[in-house]
Amino acid sequence: MFSEDIIIRPLMTEKCVAMQDSEHKYAFQVTIAANKIQIKKAVEKLFNVEVKNVHTMNYLGKKVSRRVKRSRVEGKKSNWKKAIVTLKEGFDIDFFKDAM
């Protein structure tokens, strides 16, 4: 797997931004098949930082339903994996450096 295929997107919630500022922890949505070693190597390669440790969590997709004419259609969102990456001291990731 390539590094670009492992990390899907960074997660930018209020809690994640607070962790970035205080604890140097960054959250990413990653491929379900990726393990901690692959995630660590991908982050180090893509962002040129050193990773201290990686925590992963698997989330089940939510059930969804919608109305179509007179019936109800039920489905399910995809399962996904979240990785929280802790960086070593002195390293930082700036997601918005090229925004302006």
N, CA, C and O atoms as CSV, one atom per row, in Angstrom:
chain,resi,resn,atom,element,x,y,z
A,1,MET,N,N,0.825,-1.181,0.000
A,1,MET,CA,C,0.000,0.000,0.000
A,1,MET,C,C,0.871,1.247,0.000
A,1,MET,O,O,1.900,1.292,0.674
A,2,PHE,N,N,0.461,2.251,-0.750
A,2,PHE,CA,C,1.179,3.511,-0.788
A,2,PHE,C,C,0.736,4.399,0.368
A,2,PHE,O,O,-0.358,4.225,0.905
A,3,SER,N,N,1.580,5.346,0.750
A,3,SER,CA,C,1.257,6.243,1.859
A,3,SER,C,C,0.010,7.061,1.580
A,3,SER,O,O,-0.775,7.335,2.488
A,4,GLU,N,N,-0.175,7.453,0.319
A,4,GLU,CA,C,-1.337,8.259,-0.049
A,4,GLU,C,C,-2.629,7.454,0.048
A,4,GLU,O,O,-3.703,8.027,0.228
A,5,ASP,N,N,-2.534,6.128,-0.070
A,5,ASP,CA,C,-3.716,5.277,0.005
A,5,ASP,C,C,-4.106,4.954,1.444
A,5,ASP,O,O,-5.266,4.637,1.710
A,6,ILE,N,N,-3.172,5.028,2.362
A,6,ILE,CA,C,-3.443,4.662,3.751
A,6,ILE,C,C,-4.216,5.764,4.468
A,6,ILE,O,O,-5.222,5.489,5.121
A,7,ILE,N,N,-3.757,7.003,4.352
A,7,ILE,CA,C,-4.420,8.118,5.031
A,7,ILE,C,C,-5.473,8.696,4.108
A,7,ILE,O,O,-5.156,9.175,3.019
A,8,ILE,N,N,-6.732,8.652,4.542
A,8,ILE,CA,C,-7.834,9.155,3.724
A,8,ILE,C,C,-7.998,10.652,3.910
A,8,ILE,O,O,-8.056,11.398,2.932
A,9,ARG,N,N,-8.075,11.102,5.178
A,9,ARG,CA,C,-8.230,12.534,5.440
A,9,ARG,C,C,-7.936,12.805,6.908
A,9,ARG,O,O,-8.077,11.910,7.741
A,10,PRO,N,N,-7.528,14.036,7.237
A,10,PRO,CA,C,-7.399,14.404,8.652
A,10,PRO,C,C,-8.774,14.709,9.235
A,10,PRO,O,O,-9.661,15.191,8.530
A,11,LEU,N,N,-8.942,14.432,10.504
A,11,LEU,CA,C,-10.205,14.726,11.183
A,11,LEU,C,C,-10.048,16.041,11.940
A,11,LEU,O,O,-9.157,16.181,12.779
A,12,MET,N,N,-10.914,16.996,11.640
A,12,MET,CA,C,-10.804,18.333,12.222
A,12,MET,C,C,-12.048,18.645,13.055
A,12,MET,O,O,-12.848,19.501,12.679
A,13,THR,N,N,-12.208,17.961,14.171
A,13,THR,CA,C,-13.295,18.263,15.087
A,13,THR,C,C,-12.759,19.180,16.187
A,13,THR,O,O,-11.555,19.419,16.275
A,14,GLU,N,N,-13.647,19.678,17.008
A,14,GLU,CA,C,-13.239,20.573,18.089
A,14,GLU,C,C,-12.296,19.858,19.061
A,14,GLU,O,O,-11.312,20.437,19.522
A,15,LYS,N,N,-12.603,18.611,19.361
A,15,LYS,CA,C,-11.763,17.834,20.269
A,15,LYS,C,C,-10.391,17.553,19.651
A,15,LYS,O,O,-9.375,17.620,20.343
A,16,CYS,N,N,-10.357,17.239,18.355
A,16,CYS,CA,C,-9.088,16.946,17.677
A,16,CYS,C,C,-8.190,18.179,17.616
A,16,CYS,O,O,-6.976,18.069,17.788
A,17,VAL,N,N,-8.773,19.340,17.374
A,17,VAL,CA,C,-7.983,20.575,17.320
A,17,VAL,C,C,-7.410,20.890,18.699
A,17,VAL,O,O,-6.276,21.360,18.800
A,18,ALA,N,N,-8.172,20.641,19.756
A,18,ALA,CA,C,-7.670,20.858,21.115
A,18,ALA,C,C,-6.505,19.912,21.418
A,18,ALA,O,O,-5.537,20.312,22.067
A,19,MET,N,N,-6.591,18.661,20.953
A,19,MET,CA,C,-5.495,17.704,21.151
A,19,MET,C,C,-4.249,18.125,20.381
A,19,MET,O,O,-3.131,17.923,20.855
A,20,GLN,N,N,-4.431,18.711,19.193
A,20,GLN,CA,C,-3.291,19.156,18.397
A,20,GLN,C,C,-2.519,20.242,19.130
A,20,GLN,O,O,-1.289,20.224,19.160
A,21,ASP,N,N,-3.237,21.183,19.718
A,21,ASP,CA,C,-2.588,22.314,20.372
A,21,ASP,C,C,-1.898,21.923,21.673
A,21,ASP,O,O,-0.791,22.386,21.949
A,22,SER,N,N,-2.536,21.079,22.473
A,22,SER,CA,C,-1.998,20.803,23.802
A,22,SER,C,C,-1.090,19.573,23.865
A,22,SER,O,O,-0.085,19.591,24.576
A,23,GLU,N,N,-1.421,18.514,23.142
A,23,GLU,CA,C,-0.717,17.242,23.315
A,23,GLU,C,C,0.041,16.765,22.082
A,23,GLU,O,O,0.635,15.687,22.120
A,24,HIS,N,N,0.044,17.518,21.003
A,24,HIS,CA,C,0.692,17.132,19.739
A,24,HIS,C,C,0.140,15.810,19.209
A,24,HIS,O,O,0.892,14.972,18.712
A,25,LYS,N,N,-1.188,15.627,19.319
A,25,LYS,CA,C,-1.860,14.440,18.793
A,25,LYS,C,C,-2.719,14.856,17.614
A,25,LYS,O,O,-3.421,15.865,17.673
A,26,TYR,N,N,-2.662,14.071,16.534
A,26,TYR,CA,C,-3.401,14.366,15.312
A,26,TYR,C,C,-4.250,13.157,14.954
A,26,TYR,O,O,-3.802,12.016,15.072
A,27,ALA,N,N,-5.488,13.414,14.513
A,27,ALA,CA,C,-6.415,12.337,14.184
A,27,ALA,C,C,-6.597,12.256,12.670
A,27,ALA,O,O,-6.711,13.276,11.991
A,28,PHE,N,N,-6.621,11.031,12.153
A,28,PHE,CA,C,-6.794,10.783,10.728
A,28,PHE,C,C,-7.806,9.668,10.524
A,28,PHE,O,O,-7.913,8.750,11.337
A,29,GLN,N,N,-8.547,9.763,9.426
A,29,GLN,CA,C,-9.337,8.623,8.976
A,29,GLN,C,C,-8.427,7.834,8.055
A,29,GLN,O,O,-7.855,8.384,7.114
A,30,VAL,N,N,-8.293,6.533,8.329
A,30,VAL,CA,C,-7.363,5.699,7.571
A,30,VAL,C,C,-8.103,4.501,6.984
A,30,VAL,O,O,-9.245,4.220,7.347
A,31,THR,N,N,-7.438,3.808,6.079
A,31,THR,CA,C,-7.985,2.600,5.479
A,31,THR,C,C,-8.160,1.526,6.551
A,31,THR,O,O,-7.329,1.397,7.449
A,32,ILE,N,N,-9.232,0.767,6.454
A,32,ILE,CA,C,-9.528,-0.258,7.458
A,32,ILE,C,C,-8.433,-1.325,7.501
A,32,ILE,O,O,-8.151,-1.867,8.570
A,33,ALA,N,N,-7.826,-1.630,6.384
A,33,ALA,CA,C,-6.820,-2.693,6.317
A,33,ALA,C,C,-5.458,-2.265,6.855
A,33,ALA,O,O,-4.583,-3.113,7.031
A,34,ALA,N,N,-5.252,-0.981,7.119
A,34,ALA,CA,C,-3.943,-0.487,7.556
A,34,ALA,C,C,-3.696,-0.832,9.019
A,34,ALA,O,O,-4.606,-0.766,9.845
A,35,ASN,N,N,-2.447,-1.203,9.332
A,35,ASN,CA,C,-2.081,-1.452,10.720
A,35,ASN,C,C,-1.270,-0.271,11.255
A,35,ASN,O,O,-0.997,0.680,10.523
A,36,LYS,N,N,-0.887,-0.334,12.527
A,36,LYS,CA,C,-0.218,0.795,13.170
A,36,LYS,C,C,1.140,1.106,12.542
A,36,LYS,O,O,1.519,2.272,12.430
A,37,ILE,N,N,1.858,0.092,12.141
A,37,ILE,CA,C,3.179,0.298,11.538
A,37,ILE,C,C,3.045,1.013,10.198
A,37,ILE,O,O,3.811,1.932,9.908
A,38,GLN,N,N,2.077,0.600,9.379
A,38,GLN,CA,C,1.856,1.251,8.087
A,38,GLN,C,C,1.404,2.695,8.268
A,38,GLN,O,O,1.826,3.576,7.518
A,39,ILE,N,N,0.551,2.944,9.255
A,39,ILE,CA,C,0.077,4.305,9.513
A,39,ILE,C,C,1.239,5.189,9.950
A,39,ILE,O,O,1.357,6.328,9.496
A,40,LYS,N,N,2.094,4.678,10.824
A,40,LYS,CA,C,3.254,5.440,11.295
A,40,LYS,C,C,4.169,5.813,10.134
A,40,LYS,O,O,4.584,6.967,10.022
A,41,LYS,N,N,4.487,4.857,9.275
A,41,LYS,CA,C,5.363,5.128,8.135
A,41,LYS,C,C,4.728,6.110,7.159
A,41,LYS,O,O,5.424,6.952,6.590
A,42,ALA,N,N,3.409,6.011,6.956
A,42,ALA,CA,C,2.717,6.907,6.027
A,42,ALA,C,C,2.738,8.347,6.526
A,42,ALA,O,O,2.983,9.268,5.747
A,43,VAL,N,N,2.485,8.548,7.817
A,43,VAL,CA,C,2.496,9.907,8.381
A,43,VAL,C,C,3.904,10.487,8.326
A,43,VAL,O,O,4.079,11.656,7.982
A,44,GLU,N,N,4.900,9.684,8.659
A,44,GLU,CA,C,6.281,10.168,8.615
A,44,GLU,C,C,6.693,10.547,7.201
A,44,GLU,O,O,7.410,11.530,7.015
A,45,LYS,N,N,6.260,9.795,6.208
A,45,LYS,CA,C,6.630,10.077,4.824
A,45,LYS,C,C,5.880,11.283,4.269
A,45,LYS,O,O,6.479,12.133,3.609
A,46,LEU,N,N,4.574,11.367,4.528
A,46,LEU,CA,C,3.771,12.440,3.943
A,46,LEU,C,C,4.034,13.805,4.571
A,46,LEU,O,O,4.020,14.817,3.870
A,47,PHE,N,N,4.276,13.849,5.888
A,47,PHE,CA,C,4.380,15.129,6.583
A,47,PHE,C,C,5.784,15.435,7.092
A,47,PHE,O,O,5.982,16.476,7.718
A,48,ASN,N,N,6.758,14.575,6.849
A,48,ASN,CA,C,8.148,14.774,7.276
A,48,ASN,C,C,8.252,15.052,8.774
A,48,ASN,O,O,8.846,16.049,9.184
A,49,VAL,N,N,7.679,14.180,9.579
A,49,VAL,CA,C,7.715,14.296,11.035
A,49,VAL,C,C,8.139,12.949,11.619
A,49,VAL,O,O,8.227,11.951,10.903
A,50,GLU,N,N,8.402,12.933,12.931
A,50,GLU,CA,C,8.700,11.684,13.628
A,50,GLU,C,C,7.535,11.352,14.545
A,50,GLU,O,O,7.083,12.196,15.319
A,51,VAL,N,N,7.052,10.120,14.458
A,51,VAL,CA,C,5.881,9.680,15.211
A,51,VAL,C,C,6.329,8.952,16.473
A,51,VAL,O,O,7.207,8.090,16.433
A,52,LYS,N,N,5.705,9.319,17.600
A,52,LYS,CA,C,6.005,8.670,18.876
A,52,LYS,C,C,5.188,7.390,19.028
A,52,LYS,O,O,5.754,6.330,19.293
A,53,ASN,N,N,3.861,7.472,18.863
A,53,ASN,CA,C,3.026,6.273,18.903
A,53,ASN,C,C,1.725,6.495,18.147
A,53,ASN,O,O,1.377,7.622,17.794
A,54,VAL,N,N,1.009,5.391,17.902
A,54,VAL,CA,C,-0.227,5.405,17.124
A,54,VAL,C,C,-1.287,4.609,17.878
A,54,VAL,O,O,-1.030,3.497,18.339
A,55,HIS,N,N,-2.471,5.183,17.999
A,55,HIS,CA,C,-3.626,4.487,18.567
A,55,HIS,C,C,-4.682,4.389,17.475
A,55,HIS,O,O,-4.909,5.356,16.747
A,56,THR,N,N,-5.329,3.233,17.352
A,56,THR,CA,C,-6.347,3.059,16.315
A,56,THR,C,C,-7.669,2.639,16.938
A,56,THR,O,O,-7.706,1.981,17.978
A,57,MET,N,N,-8.757,3.035,16.275
A,57,MET,CA,C,-10.108,2.678,16.695
A,57,MET,C,C,-10.924,2.314,15.473
A,57,MET,O,O,-10.847,2.995,14.450
A,58,ASN,N,N,-11.705,1.249,15.564
A,58,ASN,CA,C,-12.599,0.851,14.483
A,58,ASN,C,C,-14.015,1.292,14.825
A,58,ASN,O,O,-14.493,1.071,15.937
A,59,TYR,N,N,-14.684,1.918,13.854
A,59,TYR,CA,C,-16.052,2.383,14.037
A,59,TYR,C,C,-16.977,1.639,13.088
A,59,TYR,O,O,-16.655,1.450,11.915
A,60,LEU,N,N,-18.128,1.218,13.602
A,60,LEU,CA,C,-19.136,0.590,12.759
A,60,LEU,C,C,-19.945,1.676,12.066
A,60,LEU,O,O,-20.223,2.725,12.648
A,61,GLY,N,N,-20.322,1.416,10.816
A,61,GLY,CA,C,-21.129,2.371,10.070
A,61,GLY,C,C,-22.527,2.487,10.654
A,61,GLY,O,O,-23.099,1.503,11.125
A,62,LYS,N,N,-23.068,3.689,10.619
A,62,LYS,CA,C,-24.407,3.914,11.169
A,62,LYS,C,C,-25.477,3.387,10.225
A,62,LYS,O,O,-25.289,3.336,9.010
A,63,LYS,N,N,-26.598,2.998,10.808
A,63,LYS,CA,C,-27.748,2.609,9.996
A,63,LYS,C,C,-28.469,3.878,9.563
A,63,LYS,O,O,-28.650,4.803,10.355
A,64,VAL,N,N,-28.874,3.913,8.313
A,64,VAL,CA,C,-29.593,5.069,7.785
A,64,VAL,C,C,-30.858,4.589,7.092
A,64,VAL,O,O,-30.919,3.471,6.580
A,65,SER,N,N,-31.857,5.447,7.085
A,65,SER,CA,C,-33.083,5.121,6.369
A,65,SER,C,C,-33.603,6.388,5.716
A,65,SER,O,O,-33.377,7.493,6.207
A,66,ARG,N,N,-34.299,6.216,4.611
A,66,ARG,CA,C,-34.900,7.353,3.916
A,66,ARG,C,C,-36.191,6.892,3.272
A,66,ARG,O,O,-36.409,5.703,3.037
A,67,ARG,N,N,-37.027,7.855,2.998
A,67,ARG,CA,C,-38.325,7.551,2.406
A,67,ARG,C,C,-38.254,7.719,0.903
A,67,ARG,O,O,-37.732,8.715,0.401
A,68,VAL,N,N,-38.777,6.748,0.195
A,68,VAL,CA,C,-38.887,6.792,-1.256
A,68,VAL,C,C,-40.342,6.495,-1.585
A,68,VAL,O,O,-40.834,5.387,-1.372
A,69,LYS,N,N,-41.013,7.503,-2.106
A,69,LYS,CA,C,-42.457,7.420,-2.381
A,69,LYS,C,C,-43.189,7.021,-1.102
A,69,LYS,O,O,-43.211,7.797,-0.146
A,70,ARG,N,N,-43.781,5.847,-1.060
A,70,ARG,CA,C,-44.540,5.455,0.127
A,70,ARG,C,C,-43.823,4.403,0.966
A,70,ARG,O,O,-44.389,3.896,1.935
A,71,SER,N,N,-42.625,4.081,0.619
A,71,SER,CA,C,-41.907,3.053,1.368
A,71,SER,C,C,-40.652,3.651,2.007
A,71,SER,O,O,-40.272,4.790,1.735
A,72,ARG,N,N,-40.039,2.866,2.842
A,72,ARG,CA,C,-38.824,3.291,3.519
A,72,ARG,C,C,-37.684,2.363,3.097
A,72,ARG,O,O,-37.830,1.141,3.112
A,73,VAL,N,N,-36.557,2.952,2.723
A,73,VAL,CA,C,-35.385,2.189,2.309
A,73,VAL,C,C,-34.351,2.296,3.427
A,73,VAL,O,O,-34.009,3.396,3.862
A,74,GLU,N,N,-33.860,1.158,3.884
A,74,GLU,CA,C,-32.857,1.150,4.939
A,74,GLU,C,C,-31.518,0.710,4.369
A,74,GLU,O,O,-31.445,-0.126,3.469
A,75,GLY,N,N,-30.474,1.291,4.912
A,75,GLY,CA,C,-29.130,0.955,4.464
A,75,GLY,C,C,-28.145,1.150,5.600
A,75,GLY,O,O,-28.535,1.296,6.759
A,76,LYS,N,N,-26.872,1.149,5.259
A,76,LYS,CA,C,-25.826,1.270,6.261
A,76,LYS,C,C,-24.655,2.028,5.661
A,76,LYS,O,O,-24.280,1.794,4.512
A,77,LYS,N,N,-24.071,2.946,6.446
A,77,LYS,CA,C,-22.857,3.626,6.012
A,77,LYS,C,C,-21.670,2.675,6.192
A,77,LYS,O,O,-21.766,1.684,6.915
A,78,SER,N,N,-20.578,2.979,5.543
A,78,SER,CA,C,-19.401,2.110,5.592
A,78,SER,C,C,-18.728,2.157,6.962
A,78,SER,O,O,-18.763,3.180,7.647
A,79,ASN,N,N,-18.120,1.044,7.350
A,79,ASN,CA,C,-17.282,1.019,8.541
A,79,ASN,C,C,-16.023,1.826,8.254
A,79,ASN,O,O,-15.604,1.936,7.101
A,80,TRP,N,N,-15.413,2.396,9.306
A,80,TRP,CA,C,-14.205,3.186,9.096
A,80,TRP,C,C,-13.269,3.073,10.289
A,80,TRP,O,O,-13.659,2.627,11.369
A,81,LYS,N,N,-12.030,3.484,10.071
A,81,LYS,CA,C,-11.000,3.371,11.098
A,81,LYS,C,C,-10.409,4.751,11.361
A,81,LYS,O,O,-10.164,5.527,10.437
A,82,LYS,N,N,-10.187,5.041,12.640
A,82,LYS,CA,C,-9.611,6.316,13.061
A,82,LYS,C,C,-8.264,6.038,13.715
A,82,LYS,O,O,-8.130,5.093,14.493
A,83,ALA,N,N,-7.268,6.861,13.399
A,83,ALA,CA,C,-5.949,6.723,14.000
A,83,ALA,C,C,-5.575,8.033,14.674
A,83,ALA,O,O,-5.683,9.101,14.070
A,84,ILE,N,N,-5.137,7.953,15.923
A,84,ILE,CA,C,-4.626,9.123,16.630
A,84,ILE,C,C,-3.119,8.956,16.726
A,84,ILE,O,O,-2.618,8.004,17.327
A,85,VAL,N,N,-2.407,9.900,16.123
A,85,VAL,CA,C,-0.956,9.830,16.008
A,85,VAL,C,C,-0.343,10.867,16.942
A,85,VAL,O,O,-0.686,12.047,16.868
A,86,THR,N,N,0.560,10.436,17.820
A,86,THR,CA,C,1.278,11.343,18.710
A,86,THR,C,C,2.658,11.594,18.115
A,86,THR,O,O,3.384,10.654,17.792
A,87,LEU,N,N,3.016,12.877,17.972
A,87,LEU,CA,C,4.311,13.246,17.407
A,87,LEU,C,C,5.336,13.457,18.513
A,87,LEU,O,O,4.984,13.774,19.649
A,88,LYS,N,N,6.607,13.279,18.168
A,88,LYS,CA,C,7.683,13.546,19.111
A,88,LYS,C,C,7.809,15.051,19.315
A,88,LYS,O,O,7.326,15.841,18.504
A,89,GLU,N,N,8.465,15.439,20.409
A,89,GLU,CA,C,8.637,16.860,20.729
A,89,GLU,C,C,9.384,17.581,19.603
A,89,GLU,O,O,10.338,17.052,19.034
A,90,GLY,N,N,8.934,18.788,19.299
A,90,GLY,CA,C,9.581,19.596,18.278
A,90,GLY,C,C,9.002,19.430,16.889
A,90,GLY,O,O,9.406,20.149,15.975
A,91,PHE,N,N,8.076,18.515,16.695
A,91,PHE,CA,C,7.460,18.304,15.389
A,91,PHE,C,C,6.015,18.772,15.418
A,91,PHE,O,O,5.342,18.707,16.446
A,92,ASP,N,N,5.551,19.249,14.258
A,92,ASP,CA,C,4.208,19.812,14.153
A,92,ASP,C,C,3.722,19.630,12.723
A,92,ASP,O,O,4.518,19.657,11.784
A,93,ILE,N,N,2.415,19.446,12.555
A,93,ILE,CA,C,1.808,19.348,11.229
A,93,ILE,C,C,0.903,20.553,11.043
A,93,ILE,O,O,0.030,20.809,11.872
A,94,ASP,N,N,1.104,21.297,9.959
A,94,ASP,CA,C,0.260,22.450,9.655
A,94,ASP,C,C,-0.567,22.106,8.423
A,94,ASP,O,O,-0.045,22.077,7.308
A,95,PHE,N,N,-1.858,21.845,8.625
A,95,PHE,CA,C,-2.731,21.458,7.528
A,95,PHE,C,C,-3.100,22.635,6.634
A,95,PHE,O,O,-3.484,22.432,5.482
A,96,PHE,N,N,-2.991,23.860,7.141
A,96,PHE,CA,C,-3.473,25.029,6.409
A,96,PHE,C,C,-2.348,25.940,5.925
A,96,PHE,O,O,-2.595,27.118,5.671
A,97,LYS,N,N,-1.129,25.437,5.791
A,97,LYS,CA,C,-0.016,26.298,5.395
A,97,LYS,C,C,-0.138,26.798,3.958
A,97,LYS,O,O,0.368,27.876,3.649
A,98,ASP,N,N,-0.796,26.046,3.068
A,98,ASP,CA,C,-0.953,26.465,1.678
A,98,ASP,C,C,-2.346,27.014,1.397
A,98,ASP,O,O,-2.741,27.135,0.237
A,99,ALA,N,N,-3.091,27.345,2.442
A,99,ALA,CA,C,-4.477,27.777,2.261
A,99,ALA,C,C,-4.577,29.166,1.640
A,99,ALA,O,O,-5.539,29.441,0.924
A,100,MET,N,N,-3.626,30.038,1.889
A,100,MET,CA,C,-3.728,31.403,1.370
A,100,MET,C,C,-2.712,31.689,0.315
A,100,MET,O,O,-2.671,32.797,-0.219
